[in-house]
Amino acid sequence: MPCSSPVPATDPPPNAPADLPPPLRVLLRIALPTIAALASRTVMSFADFLMVSRLGVDEQAAIVPATVVVFAVVSFGMGGMTAVSTLASQAFGRGDRADAGAWAWQGVWASLAFALAALAFWPFAGPLFAAAGHTPEVEALETGYVQIALLGVFPTVVAMAVSNFFTAVQRPAVTFWATVVANALNIGGNWVLIYGNLGAPALGMDGAAWATTAAAFLQAAILAGWMLRPRMRAAFATWPAPGPSRPRLRRMVKLGVPAGLQSGLEFLVFGFFIVGLVSGLGTVPAAASNIAFKFSEIAFMPCIGIGIAVTAVVGESLGAGDRGRARRAAAVAMRIAAAWVGFCGLLAFTAGPWIVGGVAADAEVAALGIVLLWIGVSFQWSDAVQFIYLGALRGAGDNRFPAVFTAFSATIVLLGGGWLATVLFDAYAVHMAWVALSAYVAAQAVAFWWRWRRGAWERIEA
């Protein structure tokens, strides 16, 4: 929230480190394990997609809408947990490590409350897919997956809260190893439960949901166990666990609710775009869009990881009173992200037909999937810009503007443009819907870059 006097720019707090390392070094130290963890998650998600796709076209059409809906629900809580990163990183920059540890626990208590609220979505999963006009076979698959996956909301959001704490205090390798171990369980669980190996029942798509839920509990347990190790307890006072603190939770709500609404609304609208618009155009457009989206993840997931690192470095810099370092961190991160998406674009344009043809269920899906993949690659630069500058704004506690702008652009540009595409175009409806998605991402990128460049974040106190 804007305050009457700006945060001091030059004099660091008395306990802050005298000399902070260059932004590039810290960004790489945080971003590389974070990107590796996200890459592991992307591989796991893609493995889910491939393993379920082997069951048939209905399953290939159902798996992405189902996972998008689950993530749309979970993203409200995961976005809200970015407040842990902001508050813990600023405490770390001030040199107050006990305060940083206290924020991790407040994230755990907030996660519990969110998970209980999320269970209210359980009875609405079936009616949601039915209203989207999916075939009864696809609708049944989607509903079963979502209802099982909702049981994993609590460990998923807890894992994000504790992971954000580790990122804020510059120990992201913990998250990486927890993710790798959990994803190994997920893939192994898929093999057992989807196909009925090792004497287990063949549960199909439901088996993928059960494996993912089990992996979420394992990841949360690993992260919590590491946070409670003697060394962490001594350094960050993570035990005994502080109970819910009303003043701290108020600060989390102030920062976390706008961030949660921004993330949740974005994925909720995107979920409707996939489930209600694209999937409603038929099984072939749905399957082709799912393939294109899965490959687009390879490009934008590392940018999310870099954005997470930017949040931590900007927060640390502002906690230490160094705004110039915060600006440099955002600029360096943008150059790293630009190099990555440029490489991915080159790969997609040169090897796209081979990539898509290898996973498509039939030739018709492959032909459409290649075109949609190329459209998706065309907006990856905008994706990089929006993730980097959103991360920078969150590090400064500037969460309200992204939430308000996302509400506008997601509703008007993505949903409105996507709906017009299905009304005004017939044979090219799915193509134009993806063009509307491109316009939405570009609008987000320009808005977040402009907000950071304008410097309003300098007058915000988290």
C-alpha positions in Angstrom: 0.0 0.0 0.0 1.4 3.5 -0.8 2.7 5.3 2.2 3.3 9.0 2.8 7.1 8.8 2.7 9.2 6.6 0.5 11.4 3.7 1.8 14.9 5.0 2.4 17.1 4.4 -0.6 20.6 4.7 0.7 21.0 3.9 4.4 20.6 0.1 5.0 19.1 -1.3 8.2 21.7 -1.7 10.9 21.6 -5.6 10.7 21.7 -5.8 6.9 24.8 -7.3 5.2 27.4 -4.6 4.5 28.0 -5.7 0.9 25.4 -7.6 -1.1 26.8 -9.8 -3.9 26.1 -8.7 -7.5 22.6 -9.5 -8.7 23.7 -11.8 -11.5 25.5 -14.2 -9.1 22.5 -14.3 -6.7 20.0 -14.7 -9.5 21.9 -17.6 -11.0 22.3 -19.2 -7.5 18.5 -19.0 -7.0 17.3 -19.3 -10.5 19.2 -22.4 -11.7 17.9 -24.8 -9.0 14.4 -23.1 -9.2 14.4 -23.6 -13.0 15.6 -27.2 -12.5 12.7 -27.8 -10.1 10.2 -26.3 -12.5 11.7 -28.2 -15.3 11.3 -31.4 -13.2 7.7 -30.4 -12.7 7.2 -29.7 -16.4 8.7 -33.1 -17.3 6.4 -34.7 -14.7 3.4 -32.9 -16.2 4.5 -33.9 -19.7 5.0 -37.5 -18.5 1.4 -37.4 -17.1 0.2 -36.2 -20.5 2.1 -38.8 -22.5 1.2 -41.7 -20.2 -2.5 -40.7 -20.1 -2.5 -40.0 -23.9 -1.6 -43.6 -24.5 -5.1 -44.6 -23.2 -6.9 -42.9 -26.2 -8.1 -39.7 -27.8 -10.7 -39.1 -25.1 -8.1 -39.2 -22.4 -5.8 -37.0 -24.5 -8.6 -34.5 -24.8 -9.5 -34.7 -21.1 -6.1 -34.5 -19.3 -5.1 -30.9 -19.9 -8.6 -29.3 -19.2 -8.7 -31.4 -15.9 -5.2 -30.3 -14.8 -5.8 -26.7 -15.9 -9.0 -26.6 -13.7 -7.1 -28.1 -10.7 -4.3 -25.6 -11.2 -6.7 -22.7 -11.5 -8.1 -23.6 -8.0 -4.6 -24.2 -6.5 -3.1 -21.1 -8.1 -5.2 -18.8 -5.8 -3.3 -20.3 -2.8 0.0 -20.6 -4.6 -0.1 -17.0 -5.7 -1.0 -15.9 -2.2 2.1 -17.7 -0.8 4.3 -15.3 -2.8 3.8 -13.1 0.2 6.1 -15.5 2.1 8.8 -14.8 -0.5 8.4 -11.0 -0.3 8.3 -10.8 3.5 11.0 -13.4 4.2 13.4 -12.0 1.6 13.0 -8.5 2.9 13.7 -9.8 6.4 16.7 -11.7 5.1 18.0 -8.5 3.5 17.6 -6.7 6.8 19.6 -9.5 8.5 16.6 -10.6 10.7 16.7 -14.4 10.1 14.3 -15.3 12.9 11.7 -13.0 11.2 12.2 -14.8 7.9 11.6 -18.2 9.6 8.4 -16.9 11.2 6.9 -16.1 7.8 7.3 -19.7 6.7 5.1 -20.9 9.5 2.4 -18.2 8.8 2.4 -19.6 5.2 1.7 -23.1 6.6 -1.3 -21.9 8.7 -2.7 -19.8 5.7 -2.3 -22.9 3.5 -4.5 -25.0 5.8 -7.3 -22.4 5.7 -7.1 -22.2 1.9 -7.2 -25.9 1.4 -10.3 -26.3 3.5 -12.0 -23.6 1.4 -10.9 -25.2 -1.8 -12.7 -28.4 -1.0 -16.0 -26.5 -1.6 -15.3 -26.8 -5.3 -15.6 -30.6 -5.2 -19.4 -30.9 -6.1 -19.0 -28.3 -8.9 -16.4 -30.1 -11.0 -18.9 -32.3 -12.9 -21.4 -29.4 -13.7 -18.5 -27.2 -14.9 -17.3 -29.7 -17.6 -20.9 -30.5 -18.5 -21.7 -26.8 -19.1 -18.6 -26.6 -21.3 -20.2 -29.0 -23.7 -17.7 -31.8 -23.5 -18.7 -35.3 -24.5 -20.0 -37.5 -21.7 -16.9 -39.7 -21.9 -14.5 -36.8 -21.7 -16.6 -35.1 -18.9 -16.5 -38.2 -16.8 -12.7 -38.5 -17.1 -12.2 -34.8 -16.2 -14.5 -34.9 -13.2 -12.9 -37.9 -11.6 -9.4 -36.5 -12.0 -10.3 -33.1 -10.5 -12.2 -34.5 -7.5 -9.2 -36.7 -6.6 -6.6 -34.0 -7.2 -8.5 -31.6 -4.8 -7.3 -33.8 -2.0 -3.8 -32.6 -2.8 -4.4 -28.9 -2.4 -3.1 -28.6 1.1 0.3 -30.2 0.6 0.7 -28.4 -2.7 0.1 -25.0 -1.2 2.2 -25.8 1.9 5.0 -26.9 -0.3 4.8 -23.6 -2.2 4.9 -21.6 1.1 7.9 -23.5 2.4 9.6 -23.4 -1.0 9.2 -19.7 -1.1 10.8 -19.4 2.3 13.8 -21.4 1.1 14.1 -19.3 -2.1 13.9 -16.1 0.0 16.8 -17.2 2.2 18.7 -18.3 -0.9 18.6 -22.1 -0.3 16.6 -23.1 -3.5 18.4 -26.5 -3.8 16.2 -27.9 -1.1 13.2 -27.3 -3.3 14.9 -28.8 -6.3 15.7 -32.1 -4.5 12.2 -32.3 -2.9 10.7 -31.8 -6.3 12.9 -34.4 -8.0 12.0 -37.0 -5.4 8.3 -36.2 -5.5 8.2 -36.3 -9.3 10.0 -39.7 -9.3 7.2 -41.0 -7.1 4.6 -39.4 -9.4 6.0 -41.0 -12.6 6.4 -44.4 -10.9 2.9 -44.1 -9.4 1.5 -43.3 -12.8 3.1 -46.4 -14.3 1.6 -48.5 -11.5 -1.8 -46.9 -11.2 -2.7 -45.8 -14.7 -1.9 -49.2 -16.4 -2.3 -51.6 -13.4 1.3 -52.7 -13.1 2.7 -54.6 -10.1 -0.7 -56.1 -9.3 -2.4 -52.7 -8.8 -5.8 -52.0 -10.4 -5.7 -50.1 -13.7 -7.3 -46.8 -12.8 -6.6 -44.9 -16.0 -6.7 -41.1 -15.6 -7.8 -41.5 -12.0 -4.5 -43.3 -11.3 -2.6 -40.2 -12.5 -4.6 -38.1 -10.1 -3.8 -40.4 -7.2 -0.1 -40.5 -8.0 0.0 -36.7 -8.2 -1.7 -36.3 -4.9 0.7 -38.8 -3.2 3.7 -36.9 -4.7 2.4 -33.6 -3.3 2.2 -35.0 0.2 5.8 -36.4 -0.1 7.1 -33.1 -1.4 5.5 -31.1 1.5 6.9 -33.6 4.0 10.5 -33.3 2.6 10.4 -29.5 2.6 8.9 -29.4 6.2 11.4 -31.9 7.4 14.3 -29.9 6.0 13.0 -26.7 7.5 13.0 -28.4 10.9 16.6 -29.7 10.7 18.8 -28.5 13.6 20.9 -26.2 11.4 17.8 -24.4 10.1 16.3 -24.2 13.5 19.4 -22.5 14.8 19.7 -20.2 11.9 16.1 -19.2 11.3 14.3 -20.1 14.6 12.0 -22.5 12.7 11.2 -24.5 15.9 9.3 -24.4 18.1 6.6 -23.5 15.6 5.0 -20.2 16.2 1.2 -20.3 16.1 -0.9 -18.2 13.8 -0.2 -14.5 14.4 -3.0 -12.1 13.7 -0.6 -9.1 12.9 1.5 -11.3 10.6 -1.5 -12.9 8.9 -2.9 -9.4 8.3 0.4 -8.5 6.5 0.2 -11.7 4.5 -3.4 -11.0 3.5 -2.4 -7.5 2.4 0.2 -8.8 0.1 -1.0 -12.3 -0.6 -4.7 -11.7 -1.4 -3.9 -9.5 -4.4 -1.2 -11.8 -5.6 -3.4 -14.8 -5.1 -6.3 -13.1 -7.0 -3.9 -12.2 -9.8 -2.6 -15.7 -10.2 -5.9 -17.4 -9.5 -7.9 -15.2 -11.9 -5.3 -15.6 -14.6 -5.4 -19.4 -14.5 -9.1 -19.5 -13.9 -9.8 -17.5 -17.0 -7.2 -19.5 -18.9 -8.9 -22.6 -17.6 -12.2 -21.4 -19.0 -10.4 -20.5 -22.2 -9.1 -24.1 -22.5 -12.2 -25.9 -21.0 -15.0 -23.7 -22.2 -13.8 -22.3 -25.5 -11.1 -24.4 -27.1 -12.3 -27.8 -25.9 -15.8 -26.9 -26.9 -14.7 -26.7 -30.5 -14.3 -30.4 -30.7 -11.9 -33.3 -29.7 -9.3 -32.5 -32.5 -8.9 -28.8 -31.6 -8.8 -29.8 -27.9 -6.1 -32.4 -28.4 -4.1 -30.2 -30.7 -4.3 -27.3 -28.3 -3.2 -29.5 -25.4 -0.1 -30.6 -27.4 0.8 -27.0 -28.3 0.3 -25.8 -24.7 2.4 -28.6 -23.3 5.3 -27.7 -25.5 4.9 -24.0 -24.8 5.4 -24.9 -21.1 9.0 -25.8 -21.9 9.6 -22.2 -22.9 7.7 -20.3 -20.2 8.3 -22.5 -17.2 12.0 -21.4 -16.9 10.9 -17.8 -17.1 8.6 -18.4 -14.2 11.6 -19.7 -12.3 13.7 -16.6 -13.2 10.8 -14.5 -12.0 10.7 -16.3 -8.7 14.4 -15.6 -8.3 13.8 -11.9 -9.1 11.2 -11.7 -6.4 13.8 -12.9 -3.8 16.6 -10.7 -5.0 14.4 -7.6 -5.3 13.0 -8.3 -1.8 16.5 -8.8 -0.4 17.8 -5.6 -2.0 14.9 -3.5 -0.7 15.3 -5.0 2.8 18.9 -3.9 2.7 17.9 -0.4 1.3 19.5 -0.9 -2.1 17.0 0.1 -4.8 19.7 0.3 -7.5 20.5 -3.4 -7.0 16.8 -4.2 -7.3 16.6 -2.4 -10.7 19.8 -4.2 -11.9 18.4 -7.6 -10.9 15.3 -7.1 -13.0 17.4 -6.0 -16.0 19.8 -8.9 -15.8 16.9 -11.4 -15.4 15.2 -10.1 -18.5 18.4 -10.7 -20.6 18.6 -14.3 -19.3 14.9 -14.9 -20.1 15.2 -13.4 -23.5 18.1 -15.7 -24.4 16.1 -18.7 -23.3 12.9 -18.0 -25.2 14.9 -17.1 -28.3 16.4 -20.6 -28.2 13.0 -22.2 -27.7 11.5 -20.3 -30.6 14.3 -21.4 -32.9 13.8 -25.0 -31.8 10.1 -24.9 -32.4 10.2 -23.4 -35.8 12.9 -25.8 -37.0 11.8 -29.0 -35.3 8.1 -28.4 -34.6 6.6 -30.9 -37.1 8.9 -33.7 -35.8 8.1 -32.8 -32.2 4.3 -32.7 -32.6 4.1 -35.6 -34.9 5.8 -37.8 -32.4 3.0 -37.4 -29.8 -0.2 -36.6 -31.7 -2.9 -39.3 -31.7 -3.5 -39.0 -35.4 -2.5 -37.0 -38.5 -5.4 -34.5 -38.2 -4.3 -33.6 -34.6 -0.7 -33.4 -35.7 -1.4 -30.9 -38.6 -3.4 -28.6 -36.3 -1.0 -29.0 -33.4 2.0 -27.8 -35.5 0.2 -24.5 -36.4 -0.9 -23.8 -32.8 2.6 -24.5 -31.6 4.0 -21.9 -33.9 1.3 -19.4 -32.8 2.3 -20.2 -29.2 6.0 -19.7 -29.8 5.2 -16.2 -31.3 4.2 -14.8 -27.8 6.9 -16.4 -25.7 8.9 -13.1 -25.7 5.9 -11.4 -24.1 5.6 -14.3 -21.7 9.1 -13.7 -20.6 8.6 -10.0 -20.0 5.4 -10.5 -18.0 6.9 -13.1 -15.7 10.2 -11.2 -15.0 8.5 -7.9 -14.2 5.7 -9.5 -12.3 8.4 -11.2 -10.1 10.1 -7.8 -9.6 6.9 -6.1 -8.6 6.1 -8.9 -6.1 9.5 -8.5 -4.6 8.7 -4.9 -3.9 5.2 -5.8 -2.5 3.5 -4.1 -5.5 0.7 -6.7 -5.9 -2.4 -4.6 -6.4 -1.7 -3.3 -9.8 -1.0 -6.7 -11.4 -4.2 -8.0 -9.8 -6.4 -5.2 -11.2 -4.8 -5.2 -14.6 -5.1 -9.0 -14.9 -8.8 -8.8 -14.1 -9.2 -6.4 -17.0 -7.0 -8.0 -19.6 -8.1 -11.6 -18.8 -11.7 -10.8 -19.0 -11.7 -8.4 -22.0 -8.8 -9.5 -24.1 -8.5 -13.3 -23.4 -12.2 -14.2 -22.8 -13.7 -11.5 -24.9 -11.3 -12.0 -27.8 -11.5 -15.8 -27.5 -15.3 -15.7 -27.6 -15.3 -13.4 -30.6 -12.9 -15.8 -32.4 -15.4 -18.7 -32.0 -18.3 -16.5 -33.1 -16.8 -14.7 -36.1 -14.7 -17.5 -37.5 -15.6 -21.0 -38.3 -12.9 -23.1 -39.8 -10.2 -21.0 -38.1 -11.9 -20.5 -34.7 -9.2 -22.3 -32.8 -6.4 -20.5 -34.6 -8.0 -17.1 -33.8 -8.6 -18.1 -30.2 -4.9 -18.7 -29.8 -4.3 -15.3 -31.4 -6.4 -13.8 -28.7 -4.3 -15.6 -26.1 -1.2 -14.0 -27.8 -2.8 -10.5 -27.5 -3.6 -11.1 -23.8 0.0 -12.1 -22.9 1.4 -9.1 -24.8 -1.0 -6.7 -22.9 0.2 -8.2 -19.6 3.9 -7.8 -20.6 3.5 -4.1 -21.5 1.6 -3.3 -18.4 4.0 -4.9 -15.9 7.1 -3.5 -17.7 5.5 0.0 -17.6 4.6 -0.3 -13.9 8.2 -1.3 -13.0 9.7 1.3 -15.2 7.5 4.0 -13.7 8.9 3.3 -10.3 5.6 3.3 -8.2 7.0 0.3 -6.3 9.6 2.5 -4.7 6.9 4.1 -2.6 5.4 0.8 -1.3 6.2 -0.6 2.1 5.5 -4.3 2.4 
